Amino acid sequence: MDPLTHALASFTLQRAAFPRLSRSATIAVVLAGTIADADLLSTSFGPSAYLSFDRTYFHSLPAALVFALVATLRFFLKPKSTENPIPRATIFAAAVAAALLHLALDVCQTSSVQLLWPFSARRFALDWLPSLDLWILAILLAGILLPLLAGLVTEEIGARRKGPRGRLGATLALLALILYLGARFMFHSDAIAALESRTYGGELPHKVAAFAESNSPFRWYGIVETERALHGVEVPVGPGADFDPSSAITAYKPEPSPALDAARNSSIARRFLQVARFPKATVEQTPSGFRVTLRAFSYTRESGSAEGKPRGLRVQAIIDTDASGRTLSGELAWVPSPQSFWWH
């Protein structure tokens, strides 16, 4: 999830559950709810660093506790203020809640999170949400801005405000967010069921996944892996949905070879395959042997391309072998894309 959504979610949570925090404590809560995204700075140090840090150490449960402590440490070091008698434990609890909400929203996305680091390297991804969900942004902004406008009108007519400002709107926004996640869960289940119930090029699916799109919860992008190929296909869900598996864009797997086997067993490939859920290999002959390139099959929908349109940052593994299949070299590199980033 993008940092703006995390900041708005943290602020909404503070208003709903901890409405009497001071301004400085509120800033600490928002900081605790967004600081995990500092791992995006790893892009400045190349694809290897990005693959190591993106949604790994900073997006773990132990890190959430550390970030909450760091964000609220100043409240434990200075004397308690008589102007804001909120217990320090309450401020810390609010920061922990915001940090955990960050992890919960990211787990609901496609990009996997190493939630249990350092105890486990397992990565979690529910695929319910896109990286930028316009509907969630609208829900959070409405929960914050509409009560603010209502408060201005109330003050203008001289009516007395009951309870902390914005608490009702924030609470309703959190409830709407929970209902929206529930709807996303049901639609995702429908998309998975539709993908698993069909054949693709005469083959049964071995592995399927459905990825959310930002503009509509009724449109999903499915990836199906069969024995010989990877298939990307649009999956509509909801009333009147008509799923057409024949519209899938197909990318065929390369023929088995010693070079391909050696490349997949290399340390560079194993590191890449820990993150890539649907890897696609290409094998090219070189003067010294073969070059095997591993990329993640795109999680987005783009007609006319078997690999789809790259979205965001993508890494590829490049392994060179000799004619007999012995590994000569390997590296991680950025996937060339017209959507370049200024920090590359």
C-alpha positions as CSV (number, residue, x, y, z in Angstrom):
1,M,0.0,0.0,0.0
2,D,1.3,3.5,-0.8
3,P,2.6,5.7,2.1
4,L,-0.3,8.2,1.7
5,T,-2.9,5.5,2.3
6,H,-1.0,4.3,5.4
7,A,-0.8,7.8,6.8
8,L,-4.5,8.4,6.3
9,A,-5.3,4.9,7.8
10,S,-3.1,5.6,10.9
11,F,-4.7,9.1,11.4
12,T,-8.2,7.5,11.0
13,L,-7.4,4.8,13.5
14,Q,-6.1,7.4,16.0
15,R,-9.3,9.5,15.7
16,A,-11.5,6.5,16.1
17,A,-9.8,4.6,18.9
18,F,-7.6,7.2,20.6
19,P,-9.3,10.5,20.0
20,R,-7.9,12.4,23.0
21,L,-4.2,12.2,22.0
22,S,-2.3,15.4,21.7
23,R,-1.1,16.7,18.4
24,S,2.4,15.5,19.0
25,A,1.2,12.1,20.0
26,T,-1.0,11.9,16.9
27,I,2.1,12.7,14.8
28,A,4.0,9.9,16.6
29,V,1.1,7.5,15.8
30,V,1.1,8.4,12.1
31,L,4.9,8.0,12.0
32,A,4.6,4.6,13.5
33,G,2.0,3.7,10.9
34,T,4.1,4.7,7.9
35,I,7.8,4.3,8.8
36,A,7.9,0.7,7.5
37,D,7.8,2.1,4.0
38,A,11.3,3.5,4.5
39,D,12.5,0.2,2.9
40,L,11.7,1.8,-0.4
41,L,14.9,3.7,0.0
42,S,16.7,0.4,-0.9
43,T,16.0,1.2,-4.5
44,S,18.8,3.7,-4.4
45,F,21.3,0.9,-3.8
46,G,20.4,-1.3,-6.7
47,P,18.2,-4.3,-7.4
48,S,20.0,-6.7,-5.0
49,A,19.4,-4.4,-2.1
50,Y,15.8,-3.8,-3.1
51,L,15.1,-7.5,-3.3
52,S,16.7,-8.0,0.2
53,F,14.9,-5.1,1.9
54,D,11.5,-4.6,0.2
55,R,8.8,-5.8,2.5
56,T,11.1,-8.0,4.5
57,Y,12.8,-6.8,7.7
58,F,10.8,-3.5,8.1
59,H,7.5,-5.3,7.4
60,S,7.7,-7.8,10.2
61,L,5.9,-8.0,13.5
62,P,9.0,-7.5,15.6
63,A,9.8,-4.4,13.5
64,A,6.3,-3.0,14.1
65,L,7.0,-3.1,17.9
66,V,10.4,-1.4,17.4
67,F,8.9,1.3,15.2
68,A,6.1,2.0,17.7
69,L,8.7,2.3,20.5
70,V,10.9,4.6,18.4
71,A,8.0,6.9,17.5
72,T,6.8,7.2,21.1
73,L,10.2,7.2,22.9
74,R,10.2,10.9,23.5
75,F,7.0,10.6,25.6
76,F,8.8,8.1,27.9
77,L,11.9,10.3,28.3
78,K,10.3,13.6,29.2
79,P,8.2,14.3,32.3
80,K,4.5,13.7,32.0
81,S,2.6,16.9,30.8
82,T,-0.2,18.2,33.0
83,E,-1.8,19.6,29.8
84,N,-2.1,16.1,28.3
85,P,-2.6,13.5,31.0
86,I,-3.0,10.6,28.5
87,P,-1.0,7.7,29.9
88,R,2.2,6.9,28.0
89,A,1.0,3.3,27.7
90,T,-2.0,4.5,25.8
91,I,0.2,6.5,23.3
92,F,2.4,3.4,22.8
93,A,-0.7,1.2,22.3
94,A,-1.9,3.6,19.6
95,A,1.4,3.5,17.9
96,V,1.5,-0.3,18.0
97,A,-2.0,-0.4,16.6
98,A,-1.1,1.9,13.7
99,A,2.1,-0.2,12.9
100,L,0.0,-3.4,12.9
101,L,-2.6,-1.8,10.7
102,H,0.1,-1.0,8.2
103,L,1.1,-4.7,8.1
104,A,-2.5,-5.9,7.9
105,L,-3.1,-3.7,4.8
106,D,0.1,-4.8,3.1
107,V,-0.6,-8.5,3.7
108,C,-3.9,-7.9,1.8
109,Q,-1.9,-6.9,-1.3
110,T,-0.1,-8.8,-4.0
111,S,3.5,-8.0,-3.0
112,S,4.3,-10.5,-0.3
113,V,5.4,-9.5,3.2
114,Q,7.9,-11.4,5.4
115,L,5.7,-11.0,8.4
116,L,7.5,-13.5,10.8
117,W,11.1,-12.4,10.2
118,P,13.5,-13.3,11.8
119,F,11.8,-16.4,12.9
120,S,10.6,-17.5,9.5
121,A,11.4,-16.5,5.9
122,R,7.8,-17.3,4.8
123,R,6.1,-14.5,2.8
124,F,2.4,-13.7,3.0
125,A,0.1,-12.1,0.4
126,L,-3.7,-12.4,0.2
127,D,-4.0,-10.6,-3.2
128,W,-7.2,-8.8,-2.1
129,L,-6.0,-5.3,-2.8
130,P,-3.9,-3.5,-5.5
131,S,-0.9,-1.4,-4.6
132,L,-2.9,1.7,-4.9
133,D,-6.6,1.3,-4.0
134,L,-8.6,4.4,-5.0
135,W,-11.7,3.1,-3.1
136,I,-9.8,2.9,0.2
137,L,-8.4,6.4,-0.4
138,A,-11.9,7.7,-0.9
139,I,-13.2,6.0,2.2
140,L,-10.4,7.3,4.4
141,L,-10.6,10.9,3.0
142,A,-14.4,10.9,3.4
143,G,-14.0,9.8,7.1
144,I,-11.6,12.6,7.7
145,L,-12.8,15.5,5.6
146,L,-16.6,15.2,5.9
147,P,-16.7,15.5,9.7
148,L,-14.3,18.5,9.4
149,L,-16.8,20.2,7.1
150,A,-19.7,19.3,9.3
151,G,-17.8,20.7,12.3
152,L,-17.3,24.0,10.6
153,V,-21.0,24.2,9.8
154,T,-21.8,23.3,13.4
155,E,-19.5,26.0,14.8
156,E,-21.0,28.5,12.4
157,I,-24.5,28.0,13.7
158,G,-23.3,27.9,17.3
159,A,-24.3,24.4,18.1
160,R,-22.4,22.5,20.8
161,R,-20.2,19.6,19.7
162,K,-20.6,16.3,21.5
163,G,-17.5,14.1,21.9
164,P,-14.1,14.5,20.3
165,R,-14.1,16.0,16.9
166,G,-14.0,13.6,14.0
167,R,-14.4,10.4,16.0
168,L,-17.7,9.4,14.5
169,G,-16.6,9.9,11.0
170,A,-13.3,8.0,11.6
171,T,-15.2,5.1,13.2
172,L,-17.6,4.9,10.3
173,A,-14.6,5.0,7.9
174,L,-12.9,2.1,9.6
175,L,-16.2,0.1,9.5
176,A,-16.6,0.9,5.8
177,L,-13.0,-0.3,5.3
178,I,-13.7,-3.6,7.0
179,L,-16.8,-4.1,4.9
180,Y,-14.8,-3.3,1.8
181,L,-12.1,-5.8,2.7
182,G,-14.8,-8.4,3.2
183,A,-16.2,-7.7,-0.2
184,R,-12.8,-7.9,-1.8
185,F,-12.3,-11.3,-0.1
186,M,-15.5,-12.7,-1.6
187,F,-14.8,-11.3,-5.1
188,H,-11.2,-12.7,-4.9
189,S,-12.6,-16.1,-4.0
190,D,-15.0,-16.0,-6.9
191,A,-12.1,-15.1,-9.3
192,I,-10.0,-18.0,-8.0
193,A,-12.9,-20.4,-8.5
194,A,-13.5,-19.2,-12.0
195,L,-9.8,-19.6,-12.9
196,E,-9.6,-23.1,-11.4
197,S,-12.8,-24.4,-13.2
198,R,-11.5,-23.9,-16.8
199,T,-8.9,-25.4,-19.1
200,Y,-6.2,-23.3,-20.9
201,G,-4.9,-24.5,-24.3
202,G,-6.2,-27.9,-23.5
203,E,-4.4,-28.1,-20.1
204,L,-5.6,-28.1,-16.6
205,P,-4.3,-25.4,-14.3
206,H,-1.5,-26.3,-11.9
207,K,-1.4,-23.0,-10.0
208,V,-3.6,-19.9,-10.2
209,A,-3.8,-16.5,-8.7
210,A,-6.1,-13.5,-9.0
211,F,-4.8,-9.9,-8.5
212,A,-6.9,-6.9,-7.7
213,E,-7.2,-3.9,-9.9
214,S,-7.4,-0.3,-8.5
215,N,-10.4,1.1,-10.4
216,S,-13.0,-1.6,-9.6
217,P,-13.4,-4.5,-7.2
218,F,-15.3,-6.4,-9.9
219,R,-12.2,-6.6,-12.2
220,W,-9.3,-9.0,-11.5
221,Y,-6.3,-10.1,-13.4
222,G,-5.7,-13.8,-13.3
223,I,-2.5,-15.8,-13.8
224,V,-2.7,-19.5,-14.6
225,E,0.3,-21.8,-14.7
226,T,-0.1,-25.0,-16.7
227,E,2.3,-27.7,-17.7
228,R,3.6,-25.8,-20.8
229,A,2.7,-22.2,-20.3
230,L,1.7,-19.2,-18.2
231,H,-1.6,-17.5,-19.1
232,G,-2.7,-14.0,-18.1
233,V,-6.4,-13.3,-18.4
234,E,-9.0,-10.7,-17.2
235,V,-11.5,-12.2,-14.7
236,P,-14.7,-10.2,-14.2
237,V,-16.8,-11.1,-11.1
238,G,-20.1,-10.1,-9.7
239,P,-23.6,-10.1,-11.2
240,G,-23.6,-10.9,-15.0
241,A,-19.9,-11.5,-15.1
242,D,-18.8,-13.5,-18.2
243,F,-15.3,-15.0,-17.9
244,D,-13.7,-16.0,-21.2
245,P,-10.6,-18.1,-20.7
246,S,-9.9,-18.1,-24.5
247,S,-9.0,-14.4,-24.2
248,A,-5.9,-15.3,-22.1
249,I,-2.5,-14.1,-23.3
250,T,-0.1,-17.0,-23.3
251,A,3.6,-17.2,-22.7
252,Y,5.1,-20.6,-23.3
253,K,7.8,-22.1,-21.1
254,P,11.2,-22.9,-22.6
255,E,12.1,-26.5,-23.3
256,P,14.0,-28.3,-20.5
257,S,17.7,-28.1,-20.9
258,P,20.9,-28.4,-18.8
259,A,21.5,-24.7,-19.0
260,L,18.0,-24.0,-17.7
261,D,18.4,-26.5,-14.9
262,A,21.8,-25.0,-13.9
263,A,20.4,-21.5,-14.0
264,R,17.5,-22.3,-11.8
265,N,19.8,-24.0,-9.2
266,S,22.2,-21.0,-9.0
267,S,22.3,-18.9,-5.9
268,I,21.1,-15.8,-7.8
269,A,18.1,-17.7,-9.2
270,R,17.2,-19.2,-5.8
271,R,17.2,-15.7,-4.3
272,F,15.0,-14.4,-7.1
273,L,12.6,-17.3,-6.9
274,Q,11.9,-16.7,-3.2
275,V,10.0,-13.5,-4.3
276,A,8.8,-14.3,-7.8
277,R,5.5,-16.2,-7.6
278,F,5.2,-16.9,-11.3
279,P,8.7,-16.8,-12.8
280,K,9.1,-16.9,-16.5
281,A,12.4,-18.0,-18.1
282,T,13.9,-17.2,-21.5
283,V,16.9,-19.0,-22.9
284,E,19.2,-17.4,-25.5
285,Q,22.3,-18.8,-27.1
286,T,25.5,-16.8,-26.7
287,P,29.0,-17.3,-28.1
288,S,30.1,-18.9,-24.9
289,G,27.0,-21.0,-24.2
290,F,23.5,-19.7,-23.0
291,R,22.0,-16.8,-21.2
292,V,18.9,-17.6,-19.0
293,T,16.8,-14.6,-17.9
294,L,14.2,-15.0,-15.1
295,R,11.4,-12.5,-14.7
296,A,8.3,-12.4,-12.7
297,F,5.2,-12.8,-14.9
298,S,3.4,-9.5,-14.8
299,Y,0.5,-9.1,-12.3
300,T,-1.2,-6.5,-14.4
301,R,-3.5,-6.6,-17.5
302,E,-2.1,-5.3,-20.8
303,S,-3.4,-6.5,-24.1
304,G,-0.9,-7.4,-26.8
305,S,1.9,-8.5,-24.6
306,A,2.5,-11.9,-23.1
307,E,4.3,-10.4,-20.1
308,G,2.0,-7.5,-19.6
309,K,3.0,-4.0,-18.8
310,P,5.6,-3.6,-15.9
311,R,4.1,-1.7,-13.0
312,G,6.5,-0.2,-10.4
313,L,9.9,-1.7,-9.8
314,R,10.8,-5.1,-11.2
315,V,13.9,-7.2,-10.9
316,Q,15.2,-9.9,-13.2
317,A,17.9,-12.6,-12.7
318,I,20.4,-13.1,-15.5
319,I,22.5,-16.2,-15.5
320,D,25.1,-17.1,-18.0
321,T,26.2,-20.8,-18.6
322,D,28.6,-22.5,-20.8
323,A,27.6,-25.0,-23.6
324,S,27.4,-27.9,-21.1
325,G,25.2,-26.0,-18.7
326,R,27.8,-25.0,-16.1
327,T,27.1,-21.7,-14.5
328,L,29.6,-19.0,-15.4
329,S,28.0,-15.8,-13.8
330,G,24.8,-14.4,-12.5
331,E,23.4,-11.0,-11.5
332,L,20.2,-9.2,-10.5
333,A,19.2,-6.3,-12.6
334,W,16.3,-4.0,-13.2
335,V,13.9,-5.0,-15.9
336,P,14.2,-2.4,-18.7
337,S,10.9,-0.4,-18.8
338,P,9.7,2.8,-20.5
339,Q,8.2,3.7,-17.1
340,S,11.6,4.7,-15.7
341,F,12.1,6.1,-12.2
342,W,14.2,9.1,-11.3
343,W,16.0,7.1,-8.6
344,H,17.3,4.5,-11.0
